[in-house]
């Protein structure tokens, strides 16, 4: 991991993901997964680009199979987005940085605090 993304596990899951008010992107990955290695640099870039707007976490599915099972992660990489403890969306498989950014921007713009007040 880097200083931009946070490694999470069973013990830190609730604190780092479910009890966080901001948007959280969790990368479900494993050491042996080729596509996971392929998107890892993109995930780190996104963590830097969206710092202060979104938290980026990484969860090793081999070390935390119960969390992968709880969120029905059948294939990796899977990126799951949460806000206020609620699962918002899921991206399964490797995608381009542009595709990830479109998803993130869409979720950020749908955040309650991102909506402008009615005039």
C-alpha angles and dihedrals in degrees: 000000000000133000088266099059127048125224109226132192139168092291098049099034098095094045098042100036116014099039094047117107096199126074112285124197113198119197110207105203146147134215094242095049113109097195089048089057089047095057097036094092090048091051090051092048090051090049089057096042094049097038108143092021101059138015118229119207132179123210122192104220094201091058095039107033094154092062091047088050094046090057094040095243101176098165135024143263093046121163115201124191122213136179125181090355093304125120106236105174145341135217115197120199135008115316135173123270088247091056092049091048091051090053093046094046090049092051093045092050090051092055113116092237091051093060115094115235117258112259 
